């Protein structure tokens, strides 16, 4: 009888420590997320409005924003992709899209989709080449990428997206 009671107390104690761990983990994760958002906001300010920052400081801030995998940071980077990169610089490791590990980085994918859904880009526009290279590096499977783009085009029926998708598919076929 005493043995059963002791075993019962052990299981209650273990559950309480697990609950404590879960509660503390949630608190620390929320705290880290708040800190990251604050840092990202400061980096965005440095990149976009700080006139005293030199070009090297802004490049470093861009690299940090890219590594943050933060939605606000990715939105800023994608909205300014024309200013941050050129196709000639694709192999230059100073640029954010090469420096970060893109393979399987699906957090960037929705921001790319948002960009090509809202801004019409011509086939001669360097931004469409950069976007194609980014998508290819993220997905690493051109037929899967084309299928995903086709599914999104069917779902949204967005003329801007459909036009940009045609350019991306053409560039993918030229690359592979």
C-alpha positions in Angstrom: 0.0 0.0 0.0 2.8 2.4 1.0 4.8 1.5 -2.2 1.8 2.3 -4.4 1.3 5.6 -2.6 5.0 6.5 -3.1 4.9 5.6 -6.8 1.8 7.8 -7.2 3.6 10.7 -5.6 6.6 10.2 -7.9 4.4 10.4 -11.0 2.7 13.5 -9.7 6.1 15.1 -9.0 7.3 14.2 -12.5 4.2 15.7 -14.1 4.7 18.9 -12.1 8.3 19.2 -13.2 7.2 18.7 -16.8 4.5 21.3 -16.5 7.1 23.7 -15.0 9.4 23.0 -17.9 6.7 23.6 -20.4 5.6 26.9 -18.7 9.2 28.1 -18.5 9.9 27.1 -22.0 6.9 29.1 -23.3 8.0 32.1 -21.3 11.6 32.0 -22.7 10.5 31.4 -26.3 8.1 34.4 -26.1 10.9 36.5 -24.5 13.4 35.5 -27.3 10.8 36.3 -30.0 10.2 39.7 -28.4 14.0 40.4 -28.3 14.4 39.2 -31.9 11.6 41.5 -33.1 13.2 44.4 -31.3 16.6 43.7 -32.9 15.0 43.3 -36.3 13.2 46.6 -36.0 16.5 48.3 -35.1 18.3 46.7 -38.1 15.5 47.7 -40.4 15.8 51.3 -39.2 19.6 51.1 -39.8 19.1 49.8 -43.3 16.3 52.1 -44.3 16.6 55.5 -42.6 20.0 55.8 -40.8 21.9 58.4 -42.9 25.0 58.1 -40.7 25.5 54.4 -41.5 28.1 53.6 -44.0 27.7 51.1 -46.8 29.6 48.3 -44.9 27.4 48.8 -41.8 24.3 48.6 -44.0 25.6 45.5 -45.8 26.2 43.8 -42.4 22.7 44.8 -41.3 21.3 43.3 -44.4 23.1 40.0 -43.8 21.9 39.9 -40.2 18.3 40.6 -41.4 18.6 37.7 -43.8 19.9 35.3 -41.2 17.1 36.3 -38.7 14.5 34.5 -40.8 12.0 37.1 -39.5 8.9 37.8 -41.6 9.3 41.6 -41.3 13.0 41.3 -42.3 12.2 39.1 -45.3 9.4 41.5 -46.4 11.9 44.4 -46.4 14.5 42.4 -48.2 12.1 41.2 -50.9 10.6 44.7 -51.4 14.1 46.1 -51.9 15.5 43.2 -53.9 16.4 45.4 -56.8 18.6 47.6 -54.6 20.2 44.7 -52.8 21.3 42.5 -55.7 22.0 42.3 -59.3 22.4 39.1 -61.4 26.1 40.0 -61.9 26.6 39.8 -58.1 25.0 36.4 -57.7 28.3 34.8 -56.9 29.5 37.7 -54.7 29.2 36.6 -51.1 28.6 40.1 -49.9 25.0 39.8 -50.9 22.4 38.5 -48.5 20.7 35.9 -50.7 24.0 34.0 -51.2 25.3 34.4 -47.7 22.4 32.8 -46.0 21.5 29.1 -46.3 18.6 29.1 -48.6 18.3 25.3 -49.2 14.9 24.4 -47.8 14.3 27.8 -46.3 10.6 27.9 -46.9 10.2 30.9 -44.6 11.3 33.1 -47.5 9.0 31.4 -50.0 5.7 33.3 -49.1 7.5 36.6 -49.3 8.7 35.8 -52.8 5.2 34.7 -53.8 3.8 38.0 -52.3 6.3 40.0 -54.3 5.6 38.3 -57.7 1.9 38.6 -57.0 2.1 42.4 -56.6 4.9 43.7 -58.9 4.9 43.0 -62.6 8.4 42.2 -63.7 9.7 41.9 -67.3 11.9 39.0 -68.4 14.7 41.6 -68.8 14.3 42.8 -65.2 17.2 41.6 -63.1 14.9 41.2 -60.1 13.0 38.3 -61.9 16.4 36.5 -62.5 17.3 37.0 -58.8 13.8 35.7 -57.7 14.1 32.7 -60.0 17.6 31.9 -58.6 16.2 32.2 -55.0 13.2 30.0 -55.7 15.4 27.4 -57.4 17.8 27.4 -54.5 15.0 27.1 -51.9 13.1 24.3 -53.6 16.0 22.5 -55.4 13.5 20.7 -57.7 12.5 22.7 -60.8 9.5 20.4 -61.7 8.2 20.7 -58.1 8.7 24.5 -58.1 6.8 24.8 -61.4 4.0 22.6 -60.0 3.8 24.8 -56.9 3.7 28.0 -59.0 1.0 26.5 -61.3 -1.1 25.5 -58.3 -0.9 29.0 -56.8 -1.7 30.6 -60.2 -4.8 28.4 -60.5 -5.9 29.3 -56.9 -5.4 33.0 -57.1 -6.1 33.8 -60.7 -3.8 36.9 -60.4 -2.7 38.3 -63.8 0.5 39.8 -62.3 1.5 36.5 -60.8 0.6 34.5 -63.9 2.8 36.8 -66.1 5.7 36.7 -63.6 5.3 32.9 -63.3 5.7 32.5 -67.1 9.0 34.4 -66.9 10.2 32.3 -63.9 9.3 29.0 -65.7 11.1 30.2 -68.9 14.2 31.2 -66.8 14.1 27.8 -65.0 14.0 25.9 -68.3 16.9 28.0 -69.6 19.0 27.3 -66.4 18.4 23.5 -66.3 
